[in-house]
Every structure is written in structure tokens, then in C-alpha cells.
Amino acid sequence: MTKINDYEIAITEAQLDKMINQQMMPIEMIDSSFDGYQSLAEGDKKALSHLVKAARILNDVALEQDHPLNLQLKAGLEKAAINDTHAAKALKIFNSLNGVAGLNGIDADPIELFSGVHILKGRNFYPTDLSVDEFHTIIRRMVEKGKVDEVSRILSARTMVRRNGDELTAIDYTQYFSKAFSEMANELELAAHYSTNDEFNDYLGWQVQALLQNNEDMDMLADKHWAVLQNTPLEFTLSRENYEDEITPTIFENDDLVNLLSSHNIFPISKDMLGARAGIVNKKGTDLILTFKSQMSQLAKLMPFADKYEQKIDSGDEVKQTMVDVDLATLQGDYAQCRGGITTAQNLPNDDKLSVKTGGGRRNVYHRQVRMSGDKQRQMKILEALLDKEFHQYFDEEAEHIFVIGHENGHSLGPDSSYKDSLGIYKHIIEENKADVVSIAMMPQYVKTGVIDEITLRKIYVTWVVRLLLKSKPQQMHPHRVGDLIHFNYLLKHGAISITSDNKIRIDFVKMPEVMNKILQETIAVQLSKSPQKAQQFIEENSDWGKLHEYIADTLQKIGIKPYKDIRTYL
């Protein structure tokens, strides 16, 4: 087996061949021949090239956040790949995972490219040898010694944590990644010099300051300026989401420690994994998305227990939410960590961010190149194998796009972060479950207001149910997939779907609204409880995995699955 920097590649060349040739799907970014690019002003074309460069720089930051060996092993693979086919093939899988290891959404165990190199619970945010028990012990001891400010920094979203004797110390991202952030800031300044849109340039200016200053207010101001962009030719996002950190949320499983921290006004937030995307706003696609935005204030009134919490969507005012459909030039960092899936859309900033807490809005960005990369032949085989023939007429890829619009809007409805964060390690599963459920439960309202018709509603129901079919038992670190399992089981339990004698799925269109409203009520009740125990109970009660699930997964795997993604950037 080939060695890279003294680490042996753990996957044989034959296995890599299968992963690349049979299980990898290309995701084609736009190039200079793309019509949308050709129609840009010359200044915007130059600006886009600098935005792509900034995103590429950010990818190295995310690699270092993810694993301490990522950068050196990637460099080793790139050097060896020139003359070694084994290394070249391992590099393709590295680039798909955007790291040395990651789940692929099929196998229970993660794909590990090198012998002895494993996924770390705290990624590289925390010392690699830090256990959960030791983490809790150190945090308690530091608080008791009066080191409250340092503990607050350790438990914030934007610090790398390292050992300091028998304690821990926090290093702000702007300090830890100062060289890369400075290079990014330079590229963004050049982009702003060439870009033709004043509002976009204003945002880039604030984003530059956020990269250079150890000041959360700069992130807040950059987020606020980004979130109001609606009519710009270009898109650039520096994303900050905290799904990967599995150390910080364990605090919420220790009631005594939570109470101690709360008494000192310390509220733990998981670490942000950084991502970057750049692209061109597609006006036609954006217009469709905005038709759904017009309904959000009314939807807020229809949410369960709406009188028990304040929603970010104020039903009396203009919705603080911009929405754009984007043709992608690049996805980097967190976006490119394709570990069992790839992001089709995103609603940011998240509730834990200061911009949202201080009244700022949100921005939904939809990824056209990702959603247009599906395998139509494979999809037809899935329908033939698992869906009753009567319902084939309703499967529609555009219906899935409408569902995703509803999902992203759903993140802006319901209880705020103070409720969600209290669910600890279960918060992401419950929140992603909620966004899915909001989308489907509210679709009949879109029929009432004339945004969609009854046939489209049926298409959405059927296409979503097909989307729930899982190729393997999901793990907790894949909250979207755990949510799919919960929904499938709940629909089956309450009769909204049924299984024929030959294992084909049928959908009861009449029961769907009632069942979806029921699970939505239960989901919001869990968030309002602020109880990790109730969240765990809800998940466990609805995530059984049995013979039917194994049959579906086995069928999907026989049809063929492409869990690995080859993101091809040209600009």
C-alpha cells in the first residue's frame, strides 16, 4: 500500500476505482461559456474571479478546522499523485470528503483514507486527546477559579481551543487563521473594486473587516449587510454553521455544569465550521422563490403554540428575509465536505449568530447546479422498485425544489435559539426535522392562497415521500437523514403512507395534512420543553430501523448509489 508522509493509504486501488467510477457523481460549476456569465458586466466578471480565489483560500481554513492532518496529507497526496495512480485516486476521494475521513451516508463506519487516521469528536477545534469527561472537569475547575471570561471564549462559536497546562485556552479565528484571513480580505477588496453593485460592495467591505478584526460585532455587521442583498448580480457567502463539533454540545447533558455556567451567564455555542460559495444570481429562479416569501407572515400565525414564543417573522411587518437562486461558480470549505450529501440550499445566519439576536434578517440561497445534477435513470428505477404505479405520475423534480424552499423558510418559523440550543446534541436533528415538517405541513396553505394548485400539492407529497427512502441507517451526525427516518416512520405509523403486499409505497393524500400537523405540534412542543431528554425520547420513539427499512436500503443499494461528489470548479 502507498504511504503518504508515513501514513499508509488504507483503501486499495481497486476499491478506489469502484468508488470513483461507480459511486461518484460530478457536480458541474459554471464556466466562462455560461450564458449568465457572458451577460455580466466586465467588472463583475473580474470581481467573480476574486470571489472564487477568496473561497479557495477559505477551503484550507476549513480543512485545518476539520482535522490536524488534513493539510499535510492533502499536500502529500497532490505531490505523490503526479507519478502514483493509487495516490491520485485517493486524492479524488479526499477532495470529495474534503478531508481524511468522513461518513458516506451508506456505511455505518466512516470512510478513512489512511490507516490510524480517524474522525475526531472535537474535530481540530479542541485538543485531539481531550475526552468529554476531562473537558467537563476542566471547564468546571476554571469557572470555580473565577476564569469566567476565558471559559466563555472557550465555549463560543469562533475559537480554536488548545491546552494551557492543566487548563484550556481559546484562540479567536481571526488570530488563529490570520494569514489566510488576510489573503481572503485582499481578494474581497479586489472584488469590491471591480464589482458594479454598490450594496454588494458595501457588504464585501464589512466582510473584510470581519476577517481582520477580533470582534464579533464585525461578523454581526457583515451578516446584516449580506442578509439584505436582494437585487445583486453576484453572490458571495462566508458561511458559519456548527453541525460538526460534537464536544461543545455535550455540556447540555451535564445538568450541574449547565446550571453552573448559566449562573455566570455563560451559554455554550458549538464551533463554526467555515464555508464559502460564489456565484451569479439567477433572476428567473429567484422570482419563483419570492412568491413563497410573500406567505411567510401568514404561516407564522399558523405555527403551533405561536402565542408561547416570539418568532423572528413578525406577522405585522415586512419579512426580514431575502431569497435568491444562484448559479454556482464554486463551493468550498464546509460546503465541499460531501459526506453523505451536498447542500442544495441554505438559510443563514443561524439563530445563534449575533446579527439575528440583534434583529437582523436572514438570507436563503438556493444552489442550482446541485439540484440539477440528479441521475434521472436511477430515479426511475427507484420509482419502479418502491412506489406503487398509481403514484408515479406525481413524482416531479421541481416539486422537490418547492419542498426545499418550504424547508428553508421553515427554519425562520418557530421558537428561537434559546429553545433550540437547550436541546444539546439533539438540537440539529430536531431543528432539521422541524424545517422539513413545516414545509410539508404548510403546503395546503399555499394551495389556499393560489401559489400552487392541488396537483402540485400531490406532486410535493409524493416526491417528498420518495426523498425519505434511506440507503442505510442514519447516524446522529447526519441530522437531515435522521429526520427522514423519523418522518417515514411517523407517516407509516399514522397511516399517511402504507406498504402493499409487494413492498410498494402508497400515499393517502387525505390523511397527509392531519398527520403532518400532528408531528409539527409534537416537534414544536419538544423545542419549547428545552429538554434534551424529551428530544432524545422523541427521536428514539420515531427512529426504529427494521426489516422494511433494510429492504428499502438494500433495494436502493442494488439500484446503485453515488454518495461521492466531484465538485468541478472552472472559473
N, C-alpha and C positions, 0 to 999 in steps of 0.2 A: 504493500500500500504506500502511496505517496505521502511524504512528510512535508509540512509547511511550518517553518520556524520551530522545528522539533515536535510539532503536533501532527499526528497521523490522521489523514482523511479516513473517516470511519465508514463511508459508503463506497461500495465497489463501483467501478466504472460502468459495469453492466447495469447496476441499479440506477445509477445516474442517467444512463441512456433512456431507461424506461420513464423516469421522472420528467426528463426534458422532451422526449419525442412523443410520449403518450399522455402525459399528465400536465403539460404546461400550456397555458393559453396566452397568446400575445394581446397586449393592450396598447394599441397604436395611438400615440400622441399626435397632435397636428404637426405638419411640416410647412415649409415655406410655400408649397403649392396649394395649401388650403385656401378656399375662397375667402373665409373670414380674415385670414392673414393678409391676403392680397388687397383686401378693401381697407386695411388700416392705413392711417396717415404714416408717412415715413418716420416721423418722430416716435410714434407708438411702436413701430416695428423695432426701432433701436431700443426703446425702453423695455420691450418684452425680452430682448436678448439679455439685458442686465438683470431682469427679474429672474430669468431661468438660471443665470450664474449664481445669484444670491441663494436660490433654492438648493442648488447643488452643494454649496458651501454648508448649508444647514444640515445636509444629509450626514456629513461627518460628525456633527454635533450629536445627532440622534443615535448614530452608531456608538459613540462613546457613552451616551446615557444608557444604552441597552446592555452593553457587555464590555468589560475591561479589555477583552482580547479582540474585539471586532476590527478595530482599525489595523492592528498589526497583521492579523490573519487575512484580512482582505488584501492588504498590500502584498503579502506573501503569495496569495493566490494569483493576483494580477501579474506578478513577476514570473511565477512558475508557468502560468498559462500560455506564455509565448511559445514554449517548447514542449509542454506536457499536457496531453489531452485529458488526463484524469483531473488535473488542477483546473483546466479550462471548463470542464463540465461542473466541477464542484463550485466554481465561481458563479456559474449561471444560477445554481440553487441558492448560493449565498445572496446573490442580488435579488432573488425572488423573496426570500425571507427577510432580506436587508439585515442580516446578522448571522451569527454562527449557529443559531438554533432557534426553533420555533415550532409550534403546532401547525399541522397542515389541514386540520379540520376533518381528517379521516381517521388517522391512527390515534389511539389513546395516549401513546407516548410521543413526545416531541421529536421532530427530526433534528438530529445532532450531527453536524458535518465533521466534527473532529472528536476523536476518542478522548474521553475525560473532560470535555468542554460542555457544560450543561447550562440550561436556563437558570438564572438566579432569581430567587424570590423578590429580592430588592433591586433587581437589575444591577446597574452600576451606580444607582442613586445612593446606595448605602454600602458600607464595607462588605466585601464578599463573604466574610466569615461571621457576620452578625446574625445571630439567631433571634427569633421573635422574643423568647424569654429574656435574653440578655438586653435586647432593645428596650423592652418594658422596664427592666430593672434600672438601666442607665437613665432613662427619661425620668423615672420616679426619683432617683437619687439626686439628679440635677435640679429638679424642682424643689426638693426638700432643702437643697443647699442654697436656694434663692436665685438660681441661674435661669430665671423665668424667660428673659428676653432671648437667650440662646436657644432654649427649648422651643420657643415659639418659632424661631427661624428654622430649626431642625424639622419641625412639623409643618412647614409651609410648602407651597407647591413649586417654588422656584429655587431650590437649593440642592446642591450635591452635599452629601453628608460623609464625613470622614472621622476616623478615630483621633482623639486627642488625649493620650494617656489612657486613663480608665473611663474617659468621658467621650462624648461626640461633639463635633463642631460642624457648623453649616457654612457652605461657601456659595454665595449667590451666583446664579447662572452667568450674569454679566461679568463676574470676576473669573469664574472657572473657565468659561469659554471666551475670554476677552479677545483673543486673536481672531477666532472665527467670526465672532460678532462684529468686530471692527471691519473685517473684509466684507461681510454682508452689508454693513451700513454703507460702505463705499459704493457697492453695486446699486443699492437702493437710491443713493443720492444721484448717481449717474442716470438711473431710470427716471427719476423725477425731473432731471434736467431736460430729457428728451420728450417725455410724455406730454400729450396735448391737453389733458384734463386737469383743471385746477384742483378740484376736490380730491381726485386720486393723488395728486402730487402733495397736497396738504397731509393726507393720511400717511404717505411714504415718509414725510418729514417727521411725523410723530413716531413712526415705527423705527426710524433711525435712532431717535433719542431713547426709545425703549431698549434698544440693543446696547447702547453705550452707557446708560446710567443705572446704577444700583438703586432703583426707585420704582416701587410698584405703581406709583401714580403715572409713570410714563407708559407702562403697559395699559393702564386704565384709559389713558387719553388716546393711545393708538387704537385700542379696541373700539372706543366710542366713535372715532372718526371713520374707522373701517365699516362699522355696523350701519352707518347711514348712507353708504355708497349704493346708489340705485341706477344711475344713468352714466356709467363709465365704460369706455371701450375695453379696458383691461381689468384683470383680476389678479391680485396677489394676496396670499394669506400666509401668515405665520401662525400655525395652529398650536394650541396648548390644551391637550387632553390627558387625563390621568387614569387611564384604564390599566396600565402596565404595572404600576407599583403595587406589590402585594404585601409590603411591610407596613406602611403607614396605617392602612385601614384596620390592621389587627388591634390597634388601640381600642377600637369600639367594642371589642369582645372582652375587654377588661374593665368591668364597671367601676371598680375602685379607682383605677387610673383615669378613666374618663371624668369621674367626679372631681378628682384632684386637679386635673387640667382645667376643667370648667370653672373651678373656684378661683383660678388665676387667669381667667378669660383667655385660655388657650384652646383653640378649636382646630384639631388636626385636619390637614388637607393633603391628599395624595400628590405625589410628584408629577409634574407635567412632562410628558414626552413630546418633543417638538417636531412639527412637520411643516412643510412648505409646499405650496402649489402656485402655479402661474398659468394664466390662460387668457382667452378672449371671450368676452360676454356675448352670448347668442341672444339677440333681441326677440326672435320669434319664440324660442323656448321659454324665455323669461316672461313674455306676455301671458302664456298659459299658466305659469306658476302663480302669477299675480292675481289671477281670477280666484284662486283658493285663499289667498291672503285676505281678500275682502270679507270672508266669512268668519275670521278668527274671533272677532269681538263677540259675535253671537255664540260661537262654540264655547267661549269662556263661561257664558251664562249657563250652559247646559252641562258643565262638568259636575260630577258627583261631589256633594258636600261643599259646594262653591262658597257657601256662607261661612265656612270654618277656616279659611285661609285667604291670603291676598295673592292674586295672580299677577304675573308680570304683564299680562294682556289686560289693560284697563278697558272695560267694556264701554266706557263713556268717551274715550279719546281715540286718536289715531293710533293704530297698532305700531309699536316701535320695532318693526321687523322689515328688513329689506330682503329681497329674494332674487337670485339670478341663476340662469342656466349658463354653464361655462364650457367652452371648447378648450380642452386642457393642452398646454404645452409641456407641462412636467408635473410629476408628483414625487416628492422627496421626503426623507425622514420618516416620521410616523405613518404618513400616507403610503409609503412604499414598503412597509413591513407587512407583506401579504402572507399572513399566517392563518390560512383557512378562509380568507375572504379579502375583499378590497372595497374601500369606501365608495358608495355611489352618490352620497350626498351628506351634507353636514350642516348642523345648526350650532353656531357659536356666537358669542362666548358662552361657556357653560355657567351655571348658577354660582359656582364657587369664585368666579372672577369679580374683581373689584368694580369693573365697569358696569356689570349687571346689578351688583349690590347698591351702586350709587345712582341707579336709574337709567343707565344706558340701554340701548336696544340690542337686537340680535340680527344676524345675517345668515340666510340659508343659501348655500352654494351647491348646485347640482352638477354632477360630473358626466357630461355627455359621452365621452369616449369610453368610460367604464360601462355604462348601461347599454351601449351599442355593441359591446364585444361578446355577446352571448353566442352559444352554439345552438342554432335553430334545429339542426338534425337531431342532436341529443335531446333537445326539449320535446320533440315529437315522440321520440322513443319512450320518454318518461310518461307522457300522457297515455300512450297506448298501454303501457305496463301497469299503471297505478290509478288512473282516473276513469270512471265509468264513461262510456262512449257518449252518453247524453250531454255531458258537460264539456266536451272538447271544444264545442263551438264558442264557448265563453272565454277560453284561455287567450290572453292578449298581452303582449309585452308592454304596450302603452298603459294598460291598466296597472301593471306593476309600478310604473313611473308615478302614476297618480297616488298609489298607496304610499310610495316613498315621500311624496310631497306631504301627505297627511301625517306620516311618521315624524318628519322634521318639524312640522307645525306643532305636533303633539308634544314635543319637548318644551314648548313655550307655554303649555297649559298645565294646570295643576299646581300642587304645593311647591314651594321654593326650596332652595338648597339646604336650609336649616332642617327640613324634614328628611330630605334625601340623604344627606351626609350622615345622619344619625343611624342609618341602616348599615354602616360599616362596609364589610366586604361584600355585602349583598346589594349595595346601593345601585350599582351599574345594571345588574340583572333586572331589578325592579323598575328602574327608570327606562331601560330599553323596552321591557315588557309593556310599560305604560304607554310609551310613544306608539308602539305597534297597535295597542288596543284602542287608543284614542283615534288613530287613523281609521280603523275599520268601524268602530262604534259610531263615529260621526259621519260616515259616508251617506247614510239616509238623509241627513240634514242637507247635504249638497244636492240631493235629488229634489228636496222640497223647495230649495231656492233656485233650481234650474241650472246649476253649474254642471251637473251630469244628469243623464237620464237613467231609467230603470235597467235598461240593457247594460249600460256601462257599470252600474252597481253590481249586477250579476258577474260581469267580467272581473271586476275587482275582487269579489268574494272568491271566485274560482281560482284566479291567478294567485291570490294570496295563499289559499289553502295548498296549492301545489308548491308554493315557496316554502311552506312549513316542513316539507318532507326532508328528513335528515339523512345524510350519508354515513353518519356514525353518532354514537352517543356523545353529546357535547360536554365540555368541561367548563368549570366555573369561570375560567379566564376568557371564555367566549360568550359574553352576556347576550349578544343577539341570538346565538344559536340555542342557548338555554331558554330564552324567551320563545323561540319557535317550538321547542318541545312542550313548554307549558301550554301554549295556545292550542297545539294539536290535541293534547290530552284533554284540555278543558272543553274544546268543541266536541270531541268524541264522547266524553262523559255526559254532557248535557244535550246530546242529540242533534247538534247543528251539523255534524257530519256523521256518516255511518260507513260501514265496510260491508261490501257484498260478499257472497259466498266464495267468489273467486278473487278476493282481496283487492277489489276496486273501490275507490272512494266516491261517495255521493255527498252532495251538499244540499241541506234544507234551507232554501232561501228565506222561508218564512221565519224559521227559528233563529237565524243568524243575528238579527238586531237585538232580540231579547237576551241571547246568551252573551253577546259582546258587551251589552250594557251591564250585565251581571259581573263579568270579570273586571270591567273597568271600575265598578264600585269597590270590589274587593281589593284591587290594586291601589286605589287612592286611600282606602282605609289603612292599608299596610304602611304607606308613606306617612300618613297622619299619625300613626302609632309611635313613630320614632323608635321602633323596637327591632333590633337585629334578630331577635328570637322569633318574632311574628313574620319577619321577612323570610327567615330560614324555613319556618313552618309552611308558609305559602308556596315556596319553591319546591320543597320536598313533597308536599301533597299533590303537586301537579307536574312532577317531572319523572314519573315512573318510566322505565325503559323495559319493554318486554318483547314477546315473540313477534308481535305485529311490527314494532319498530325495527327489529332485527331483519325481518322480511323486507321492509322498505329500504333499509340501508344496503342490504345485500343486493337487492334489485338495482338500486342506483349505482352501486359499485360495478356490477356486471355491465351495465349500460356504458359506464365509463365516466370518470370524474377528472376534472382538471384543476386541482387545488393550487397549483403553482402558477404564478403570473410573471410574464415577461413584459415589463413596462418599457416601451421603446420611445425614447426621447430623441427628437431630431433637431430642435432649434437650439 
